[in-house]
Amino acid sequence: MNIGFSVKETVNKRYSVRTYDSRPVEEDVKAKLLEYANSLQNPLGPKIRFQFIEKETAPNGEKLGTYGIIKGAKLYLGATMPDEEFANEAMGYDYEQLVLYATSLGLGTCWLGGTFNRSAFAEAMEIRENELFPILSPVGYPADKKSVTEKVFRRFLKADGRKPWEEIFFADNFDKPLTKEMAGEYEFPLEMLRLAPSATNSQPWRVVFSDNAFHFIEQRTHESREGSSVDMHRIDLGIGICHFHLAALEKGLNGHFERKMPSNLTLPPFATYITSWIID
Ligand SMILES: Cc1cc2nc3c(=O)[nH]c(=O)nc-3n(C[C@H](O)[C@H](O)[C@H](O)COP(=O)(O)O)c2cc1C
């Protein structure tokens, strides 16, 4: 698939836009986005369903809300997933590819997994049986100036910061950092992953390079809650893997995803193995 944008340029351009201009998104641009969304084929899990929600369209008239965090947006893009294994990772991958495509068209977006009135938006999304509705984003043109709330929020989240290489990339096992030299031609895909957005900027991804493969691991700060189908950290992993994969494809680096954790890999506490990229 020709992804339709430059990974480096778009990843560097994207940020969470929380203040929007009054200029509406044109119908042909909306159609392009939906067409792109429907063509997505993530390599991690089930298909994701996307739907636009116009702010006025809440069927029961209830005001659709984002608790004052998003200003000026009139158009939202919701996404649903089946309640299945690896749906969170699939959601992260597909939604982020769409976010990057929207960014390349000059649009702003902001992943919302928590700060929105889910029940009001859920009605507008016409949720089907066995579907979960974890994610929503405003879609629109960024305003010239960020609102005060947006500035405060960014500072609170340390939104411009990212963890350094040595805290997230490892060689063979978790006791040895992977340097850029060791990463070789994979420096670029790993750097693109490092810059990815994540819920509360928590960056839960860890990558271990061993035996010609990159192993993706989710690192939590505490024990996960049992029985929760929607999992923001797993969505984050899908986002990071999307950046890595699109960058690898762009550079013509061949490989494939496979779920096979190496037997000699020792995971730290609260870490979960997700998948591996095997270099072909
Ligand atoms: C899965 C996910 C959920 C998020 N949920 C929210 C949210 O509910 N509200 C919000 O204001 N930002 C949310 N964000 C945006 C993050 O706070 C933001 O990506 C992070 O702070 C990094 O900033 P940047 O996107 O500008 O690079 C979410 C991001 C992700 C990836």
The ligand as a Gaussian input file, in Angstrom:
#p B3LYP/6-31G(d) Opt

LIG

0 1
 C       -4.602000       6.362000      23.379000
 C       -4.530000       7.846000      23.689000
 C       -5.490000       8.443000      24.480000
 C       -5.445000       9.831000      24.739000
 N       -6.465000      10.412000      25.477000
 C       -6.464000      11.750000      25.663000
 C       -7.556000      12.374000      26.315000
 O       -8.505000      11.725000      26.760000
 N       -7.538000      13.733000      26.440000
 C       -6.524000      14.507000      25.939000
 O       -6.595000      15.731000      26.058000
 N       -5.456000      13.925000      25.310000
 C       -5.412000      12.581000      25.161000
 N       -4.363000      11.985000      24.476000
 C       -3.255000      12.813000      23.927000
 C       -1.951000      12.651000      24.732000
 O       -2.043000      13.333000      25.944000
 C       -0.782000      13.186000      23.868000
 O       -0.658000      12.378000      22.724000
 C        0.553000      13.186000      24.614000
 O        0.507000      14.059000      25.715000
 C        1.711000      13.631000      23.685000
 O        1.474000      14.892000      23.126000
 P        1.425000      15.119000      21.551000
 O        0.319000      14.227000      21.014000
 O        1.103000      16.555000      21.354000
 O        2.745000      14.710000      20.985000
 C       -4.385000      10.604000      24.229000
 C       -3.393000       9.990000      23.434000
 C       -3.467000       8.640000      23.162000
 C       -2.433000       8.021000      22.290000

